[in-house]
């Protein structure tokens, strides 16, 4: 954990990333509060807060006495939410700046294609 956001949000995002990339498939068991706390060397209450955030968001659900599991459909829901956020945070400002500079959509696409070719 190494950014300025609260640790519980970083824990929640880390688990979301694992759901998106398939490391944590839908209906699979999520690491427990104690497992997360021990692995990341954080307070169990902090790990629990991250898990509870995912429960509140409908990404994971609790099975009493068994643990927490990835909700069916959560991968698609997360990808949709992240796509919307990506669009708002990056694509819209990119297009707005391109318009200010007089760069057409076609020119912008060519710039992106050229950048991809360099990679």
GROMACS elastic network, one bead per residue, 0.5 to 0.9 nm:
[ bonds ]
;  ai    aj funct       b0    kb
    1     7     6  0.68132   500
    1    10     6  0.67173   500
    1    11     6  0.79848   500
    1    40     6  0.75069   500
    2     5     6  0.85135   500
    2     7     6  0.86024   500
    2    10     6  0.85757   500
    3     6     6  0.81514   500
    3     7     6  0.84178   500
    3    10     6  0.80851   500
    4     7     6  0.84241   500
    5     8     6  0.83914   500
    5     9     6  0.67145   500
    5    10     6  0.68224   500
    6     9     6  0.55205   500
    6    10     6  0.65948   500
    6    11     6  0.89516   500
    7    11     6  0.61649   500
    7    12     6  0.86112   500
    7    42     6  0.84407   500
    7    46     6  0.68165   500
    7    47     6  0.79358   500
    7    50     6  0.78473   500
    8    11     6  0.50540   500
    8    12     6  0.62216   500
    8    13     6  0.86229   500
    8    45     6  0.89077   500
    8    46     6  0.53646   500
    8    47     6  0.59327   500
    8    48     6  0.77858   500
    8    49     6  0.57277   500
    8    51     6  0.79535   500
    8    53     6  0.82307   500
    9    12     6  0.50171   500
    9    13     6  0.60780   500
    9    14     6  0.84877   500
    9    49     6  0.83468   500
    9    50     6  0.58273   500
    9    53     6  0.79970   500
   10    13     6  0.50641   500
   10    14     6  0.60146   500
   10    15     6  0.86293   500
   10    50     6  0.76468   500
   11    14     6  0.51026   500
   11    15     6  0.63372   500
   11    16     6  0.85996   500
   11    36     6  0.82336   500
   11    46     6  0.85366   500
   11    47     6  0.66453   500
   11    49     6  0.88179   500
   11    50     6  0.54760   500
   11    51     6  0.76658   500
   12    15     6  0.52841   500
   12    16     6  0.61545   500
   12    17     6  0.86705   500
   12    47     6  0.84609   500
   12    49     6  0.85680   500
   12    51     6  0.62578   500
   12    52     6  0.86814   500
   12    53     6  0.68860   500
   12    54     6  0.63504   500
   13    17     6  0.60512   500
   13    18     6  0.85776   500
   13    50     6  0.84435   500
   14    17     6  0.51053   500
   14    18     6  0.63843   500
   14    19     6  0.87922   500
   15    18     6  0.50001   500
   15    19     6  0.62761   500
   15    20     6  0.86560   500
   15    24     6  0.77914   500
   15    30     6  0.81597   500
   15    51     6  0.86257   500
   15    54     6  0.86896   500
   16    19     6  0.50325   500
   16    20     6  0.61672   500
   16    21     6  0.86483   500
   16    24     6  0.86658   500
   16    54     6  0.82952   500
   16    59     6  0.80647   500
   16    74     6  0.89331   500
   16    75     6  0.82048   500
   16    78     6  0.72275   500
   17    20     6  0.50309   500
   17    21     6  0.60989   500
   17    22     6  0.84027   500
   17    23     6  0.83771   500
   17    24     6  0.87795   500
   17    78     6  0.88339   500
   18    21     6  0.52386   500
   18    22     6  0.59483   500
   18    24     6  0.53194   500
   18    25     6  0.82111   500
   19    22     6  0.51470   500
   19    23     6  0.60043   500
   19    25     6  0.59766   500
   19    26     6  0.73656   500
   19    70     6  0.77204   500
   19    74     6  0.77114   500
   19    75     6  0.58685   500
   19    78     6  0.82785   500
   20    23     6  0.77328   500
   20    24     6  0.79152   500
   20    25     6  0.84190   500
   20    74     6  0.84712   500
   20    75     6  0.52984   500
   20    76     6  0.79292   500
   20    78     6  0.69030   500
   20    79     6  0.67189   500
   21    24     6  0.77089   500
   21    25     6  0.85948   500
   21    75     6  0.85326   500
   22    25     6  0.51716   500
   22    26     6  0.82654   500
   22    75     6  0.82007   500
   24    27     6  0.84585   500
   24    28     6  0.62379   500
   24    29     6  0.77540   500
   24    30     6  0.72342   500
   24    70     6  0.73380   500
   25    28     6  0.54982   500
   25    29     6  0.86059   500
   25    70     6  0.69441   500
   25    72     6  0.88706   500
   25    75     6  0.81619   500
   26    29     6  0.86420   500
   26    60     6  0.89891   500
   26    69     6  0.76183   500
   26    71     6  0.57723   500
   26    72     6  0.51908   500
   26    73     6  0.72024   500
   26    74     6  0.70826   500
   26    75     6  0.72674   500
   27    30     6  0.89672   500
   27    60     6  0.86628   500
   27    69     6  0.54662   500
   27    71     6  0.57992   500
   27    72     6  0.61336   500
   28    68     6  0.84607   500
   28    69     6  0.53860   500
   28    70     6  0.56221   500
   28    71     6  0.84574   500
   29    32     6  0.85770   500
   29    66     6  0.89697   500
   29    67     6  0.68543   500
   29    68     6  0.57728   500
   29    70     6  0.65696   500
   30    51     6  0.89173   500
   30    60     6  0.79835   500
   30    67     6  0.74048   500
   30    68     6  0.54565   500
   30    69     6  0.53043   500
   30    70     6  0.66670   500
   31    34     6  0.80739   500
   31    35     6  0.58427   500
   31    36     6  0.62302   500
   31    67     6  0.82368   500
   31    68     6  0.76420   500
   31    69     6  0.88143   500
   32    35     6  0.50465   500
   32    36     6  0.61524   500
   32    37     6  0.84369   500
   32    47     6  0.85350   500
   32    48     6  0.82673   500
   32    51     6  0.84996   500
   32    67     6  0.68133   500
   32    68     6  0.72630   500
   33    36     6  0.52624   500
   33    37     6  0.60402   500
   33    38     6  0.85920   500
   33    44     6  0.58186   500
   33    45     6  0.77646   500
   33    46     6  0.85121   500
   33    47     6  0.53783   500
   33    48     6  0.51928   500
   33    49     6  0.88134   500
   33    50     6  0.88327   500
   33    51     6  0.73768   500
   34    38     6  0.60129   500
   34    39     6  0.84351   500
   34    43     6  0.87467   500
   34    44     6  0.57941   500
   34    47     6  0.76683   500
   34    48     6  0.83422   500
   35    38     6  0.52661   500
   35    39     6  0.60458   500
   35    40     6  0.85254   500
   35    44     6  0.86709   500
   35    47     6  0.88926   500
   36    39     6  0.51812   500
   36    40     6  0.60012   500
   36    41     6  0.79527   500
   36    42     6  0.79119   500
   36    44     6  0.76006   500
   36    47     6  0.61145   500
   36    48     6  0.86204   500
   37    40     6  0.54090   500
   37    41     6  0.53878   500
   37    43     6  0.57685   500
   37    45     6  0.82999   500
   37    46     6  0.77506   500
   37    47     6  0.57296   500
   37    48     6  0.85132   500
   38    42     6  0.67614   500
   38    43     6  0.83247   500
   38    44     6  0.79939   500
   39    42     6  0.80174   500
   40    43     6  0.88987   500
   40    47     6  0.88862   500
   41    44     6  0.88487   500
   42    45     6  0.84180   500
   42    46     6  0.68427   500
   42    47     6  0.71441   500
   43    46     6  0.53098   500
   43    47     6  0.66485   500
   43    48     6  0.87361   500
   44    47     6  0.50428   500
   44    48     6  0.59925   500
   44    49     6  0.85038   500
   45    49     6  0.60881   500
   45    50     6  0.87212   500
   46    49     6  0.50720   500
   46    50     6  0.64702   500
   46    51     6  0.88233   500
   47    50     6  0.51701   500
   47    51     6  0.63827   500
   47    52     6  0.86348   500
   48    51     6  0.50363   500
   48    52     6  0.59718   500
   48    53     6  0.84923   500
   49    53     6  0.61467   500
   49    54     6  0.87861   500
   50    53     6  0.51441   500
   50    54     6  0.66391   500
   50    55     6  0.88986   500
   51    54     6  0.51596   500
   51    55     6  0.63659   500
   51    56     6  0.87277   500
   51    60     6  0.79061   500
   51    68     6  0.85024   500
   52    56     6  0.60893   500
   52    57     6  0.84964   500
   52    60     6  0.86250   500
   53    56     6  0.50563   500
   53    57     6  0.61894   500
   53    58     6  0.86631   500
   53    59     6  0.87275   500
   54    58     6  0.61700   500
   54    59     6  0.51315   500
   54    60     6  0.56841   500
   54    61     6  0.81672   500
   55    58     6  0.50387   500
   55    59     6  0.58367   500
   55    61     6  0.55444   500
   55    62     6  0.76473   500
   55    68     6  0.86866   500
   56    59     6  0.76850   500
   56    60     6  0.82981   500
   56    61     6  0.88093   500
   57    60     6  0.78313   500
   58    61     6  0.68859   500
   58    70     6  0.89717   500
   58    71     6  0.70333   500
   58    74     6  0.75339   500
   59    69     6  0.86378   500
   59    70     6  0.61872   500
   59    71     6  0.54679   500
   59    72     6  0.83393   500
   59    73     6  0.83492   500
   59    74     6  0.52541   500
   59    75     6  0.82254   500
   59    77     6  0.82583   500
   59    78     6  0.80432   500
   60    68     6  0.63627   500
   60    69     6  0.53186   500
   60    72     6  0.86777   500
   60    74     6  0.78027   500
   61    67     6  0.84987   500
   61    68     6  0.54461   500
   61    69     6  0.54405   500
   61    70     6  0.65461   500
   61    71     6  0.61989   500
   62    65     6  0.85841   500
   62    66     6  0.78506   500
   62    67     6  0.58596   500
   62    69     6  0.64159   500
   63    66     6  0.53700   500
   63    67     6  0.54243   500
   63    68     6  0.59914   500
   63    69     6  0.75096   500
   64    67     6  0.65522   500
   64    68     6  0.83827   500
   70    73     6  0.87297   500
   70    74     6  0.70287   500
   70    75     6  0.87804   500
   71    74     6  0.54527   500
   71    75     6  0.84137   500
   72    75     6  0.77318   500
   73    76     6  0.56030   500
   73    77     6  0.62690   500
   73    78     6  0.87242   500
   74    78     6  0.59244   500
   74    79     6  0.84279   500
   75    78     6  0.51907   500
   75    79     6  0.61375   500
   75    80     6  0.85704   500
   76    79     6  0.50710   500
   76    80     6  0.60782   500
   76    81     6  0.85563   500
   77    80     6  0.51542   500
   77    81     6  0.61363   500
   77    82     6  0.85347   500
   78    81     6  0.50535   500
   78    82     6  0.59494   500
   78    83     6  0.83557   500
   79    82     6  0.51364   500
   79    83     6  0.59420   500
   79    84     6  0.85554   500
   80    83     6  0.50592   500
   80    84     6  0.62169   500
   80    85     6  0.86202   500
   81    84     6  0.52144   500
   81    85     6  0.62398   500
   81    86     6  0.85863   500
   82    86     6  0.59398   500
   82    87     6  0.84859   500
   83    87     6  0.61036   500
   83    88     6  0.86266   500
   84    87     6  0.51513   500
   84    88     6  0.62996   500
   84    89     6  0.85813   500
   85    88     6  0.51415   500
   85    89     6  0.59207   500
   85    90     6  0.82630   500
   86    89     6  0.51485   500
   86    90     6  0.56164   500
   86    91     6  0.68281   500
   86    92     6  0.89575   500
   87    90     6  0.55209   500
   87    92     6  0.60505   500
   87    93     6  0.87089   500
   88    91     6  0.62494   500
   88    92     6  0.55830   500
   88    93     6  0.75687   500
   89    92     6  0.68374   500
   89    93     6  0.69549   500
   90    93     6  0.56269   500
   90    94     6  0.60951   500
   90    95     6  0.87426   500
   91    94     6  0.50387   500
   91    95     6  0.61720   500
   91    96     6  0.85636   500
   92    95     6  0.52087   500
   92    96     6  0.61006   500
   92    97     6  0.86217   500
   93    97     6  0.60719   500
   93    98     6  0.84675   500
   94    97     6  0.52474   500
   94    98     6  0.61149   500
   94    99     6  0.86280   500
   95    99     6  0.61272   500
   95   100     6  0.86462   500
   95   103     6  0.87718   500
   95   105     6  0.80163   500
   95   108     6  0.83302   500
   96    99     6  0.51590   500
   96   100     6  0.63563   500
   96   101     6  0.87992   500
   97   100     6  0.50357   500
   97   101     6  0.63160   500
   97   102     6  0.86378   500
   97   103     6  0.85094   500
   98   101     6  0.50946   500
   98   102     6  0.61177   500
   98   104     6  0.71219   500
   98   105     6  0.81399   500
   98   108     6  0.73241   500
   99   103     6  0.56626   500
   99   104     6  0.69154   500
   99   105     6  0.85478   500
  100   103     6  0.76028   500
  101   104     6  0.89009   500
  103   106     6  0.81314   500
  103   107     6  0.59826   500
  103   108     6  0.63854   500
  104   107     6  0.50967   500
  104   108     6  0.61312   500
  104   109     6  0.85960   500
  105   109     6  0.61540   500
  105   110     6  0.86336   500
  106   109     6  0.50765   500
  106   110     6  0.62663   500
  106   111     6  0.86968   500
  107   110     6  0.50161   500
  107   111     6  0.62184   500
  107   112     6  0.86944   500
  108   111     6  0.50383   500
  108   112     6  0.62905   500
  108   113     6  0.86153   500
  109   112     6  0.51076   500
  109   113     6  0.61176   500
  109   114     6  0.85471   500
  110   114     6  0.59976   500
  110   115     6  0.84894   500
  111   114     6  0.51050   500
  111   115     6  0.61636   500
  111   116     6  0.86499   500
  112   115     6  0.50759   500
  112   116     6  0.62054   500
  112   117     6  0.86492   500
  113   116     6  0.50711   500
  113   117     6  0.62030   500
  113   118     6  0.87923   500
  114   117     6  0.50697   500
  114   118     6  0.64801   500
  115   118     6  0.52066   500
  115   119     6  0.66840   500
  116   119     6  0.52564   500
